[in-house]
Amino acid sequence: METLFEKVNKTTSVTVENEDKGLCLIVETVKSKLMLSLFGGHVLSFLNKTDMKERLWLSKKAIFDGKTPIRGGIPICWPWFSAHVSDPSYPSHGFARSQMFTLTSIRETVNNQDIIQTQLTLEPTQLGLYGYDNLQMNIVIVVSDKLEISIVSMNNGDTEVTLTQALHTYLKVEEIESTLIEGVTTDYNDKPSNTSGNKAPYPYLFEGEVDRIHTLKHSGYTQKQTVAVLSTHNAENSVQKPIVSVEQYGHDSTVVWNPGQEKSVQMKDMEDDGYLSMLCIEAANTSIAQIPLILKPNHIHKLTQTIY
Ligand code: TA6
């Protein structure tokens, strides 16, 4: 069985770093640079070399103690989203994001001696926890001029399993109060007011705490949704280039979250003004979906976000 270092040493685009953020992989191609923590299988950073802009937000107060879920980047919420439906004592957002992952494979695509794409596959070191005995999962990450990340879940048991999950992606924005999003148009459940059936705002602007689950009309998980994040500063420019865009599929819900100032101050792993420069756009399968995701025996489900 090859060690991590043996796998990485065979590649051109991947290196290992073990410093203040713990054991991380750095993937650098001609197109982009990505940093991933093996704790949580957690992408921390994605920078596109065309414009040298970081797409993801990472808290300056994130805790890298190998126990605490990392604040920022792309937390892997699996095999449940938010509080567990039957046992609230279980860890919020599942057990994947608070354990080590192993790198199972690396695949590089070369064009004229340049690495133009690198694919990483990772798997959790601990499965079968909290009664999820026969559920397996891989994280597949494709690094090019875009970042494509997927949670691939497999039911190896002989009974069906209800699965909720999220790619809980923290996007970097210039200033939340001059940010708007396009492409999120369906009704939402609002966590702060505990109400449902709320109409998506247009324009979709941000003020104070926003914690919303927009459920999609069920499409058999084939619906591709593109969410564009823009600045209101040059909104009059109709051909304005988004700050960042997310294309997602395999989801039945889109979660939109910004904690606002009060919650930001309360979180020990978030700067007091952290809320000003981040916005979570999450591809999710949730318990309030029109048809919750039930994984039948021997079935596979893929949840994907492409960030660019
Ligand atoms: O995805 C939104 C949300 O469920 C919010 O309600 C908030 O709890 C956020 O996730 C962060 O959760 P965490 O457990 O990472 O602090």
Boltz pocket constraint, residues with backbone or C-beta under 6 A from the ligand:
constraints:
  - pocket:
      binder: B
      contacts: [[A, 69], [A, 82], [A, 92], [A, 93], [A, 168], [A, 191], [A, 211], [A, 255], [A, 257], [A, 280], [A, 282]]
      max_distance: 6.0
